[in-house]
Amino acid sequence: MDKDRSGYIDINDIKGVYNATKHPDVLSGKKTEEQILLEFLETFETHHNIRNNDAPDHVVTKEEFEEYYNNISASIDNDQYFELMMNNAWKINEGDRTTQKAWGNKDEGSPNKNPSQGYGQK
């Protein structure tokens, strides 16, 4: 997910993963694809920022991402369904490809093929 290995997810990281071109507001001309992508990023920050009284910055930290999906997972009874949801949402297990750790510094880590060690993109 963190394509540039910056340690956070921003709009450039999600452009190839989250497709907003078919969003109803984009199709109707009310919003641009970029506006929809920024709103999508805000969903990860909302709970965390309410707790910390911060304004959204459209940059999702590992802590914000984990907190968001921790809250989502609490409402899902089946671990396999949650895994399927994550795979479908983030294109984690598409075909046979090498993945990297989803989070980390540019200097840290090397590519791995084990998604259980961290969700990632090529």
C-alpha positions in Angstrom: 0.0 0.0 0.0 2.8 2.4 0.9 4.2 2.5 -2.6 6.9 5.1 -2.0 7.9 3.6 1.4 7.3 6.9 3.2 5.7 5.4 6.3 2.2 6.7 5.5 -0.5 6.4 2.8 -1.4 9.5 0.7 -3.4 10.1 -2.4 -0.5 8.9 -4.7 -0.4 5.6 -2.9 -4.1 4.8 -3.4 -4.7 6.1 -6.9 -3.9 2.7 -8.5 -5.8 0.7 -5.8 -9.0 2.7 -5.1 -10.8 3.6 -8.4 -13.1 6.5 -8.0 -14.0 7.1 -11.6 -17.3 5.3 -11.3 -18.3 7.0 -8.1 -21.8 8.6 -8.6 -20.5 12.1 -7.7 -17.7 11.8 -10.2 -20.0 10.6 -12.9 -22.5 13.4 -12.2 -19.7 16.0 -12.2 -20.4 17.1 -8.6 -16.9 16.1 -7.5 -13.6 15.1 -9.1 -11.9 11.8 -8.7 -9.2 13.5 -6.5 -11.9 14.9 -4.2 -13.4 11.4 -3.7 -9.9 9.9 -3.1 -9.2 12.6 -0.4 -12.6 11.9 1.2 -11.7 8.2 1.2 -8.4 9.0 3.0 -10.3 11.1 5.6 -12.3 8.0 6.6 -9.2 6.5 8.1 -8.4 9.7 10.0 -11.8 10.6 11.4 -12.0 8.4 14.5 -8.3 9.0 15.4 -8.5 12.8 14.8 -11.7 13.1 16.9 -10.0 11.5 19.8 -6.9 13.7 19.3 -8.7 16.8 18.2 -6.6 17.0 15.0 -7.8 18.2 11.6 -7.6 15.7 8.7 -4.4 16.0 6.6 -5.2 13.4 4.0 -2.2 11.4 5.0 -3.0 8.1 6.8 -0.4 6.8 9.3 0.0 3.2 10.2 -1.6 3.9 13.6 -4.7 5.5 11.9 -5.0 2.6 9.4 -4.7 0.0 12.2 -7.2 1.8 14.4 -9.7 2.1 11.6 -9.5 -1.6 10.6 -9.5 -2.7 14.3 -12.8 -0.9 14.7 -14.2 -2.5 11.5 -13.0 -6.0 12.4 -14.8 -5.8 15.7 -18.1 -5.9 13.8 -17.1 -8.9 11.7 -17.7 -12.3 13.2 -15.7 -14.3 10.8 -11.9 -13.9 10.3 -12.0 -15.4 6.8 -14.6 -12.9 5.8 -12.5 -10.1 7.2 -9.4 -11.4 5.3 -11.5 -11.6 2.1 -12.7 -8.1 2.6 -9.1 -6.8 3.1 -7.9 -8.7 0.0 -10.6 -7.4 -2.2 -10.4 -3.8 -0.9 -6.6 -3.5 -1.2 -5.9 -6.0 -3.9 -3.5 -7.9 -1.6 -3.6 -11.4 -3.1 -4.0 -10.7 -6.9 -2.3 -13.5 -8.7 1.2 -14.6 -8.1 3.2 -11.5 -7.4 5.9 -10.3 -5.0 4.6 -8.0 -2.3 6.4 -5.8 0.1 5.7 -4.8 3.7 2.9 -2.3 3.7 4.5 0.1 6.1 8.0 1.1 6.7 10.8 3.4 5.9 12.5 3.4 2.5 15.7 2.0 4.1 13.9 -0.8 6.0 13.0 -4.3 4.8 13.0 -6.1 1.6 10.4 -7.7 -0.6 8.7 -10.7 0.8 6.0 -13.1 -0.5 4.3 -13.8 2.8 1.1 -11.6 3.1 0.8 -12.6 6.7 3.9 -10.6 7.5 2.2 -7.4 6.4 -0.2 -6.3 3.8 1.5 -4.7 0.8 1.4 -3.9 -2.9 3.9 -4.4 -5.6 
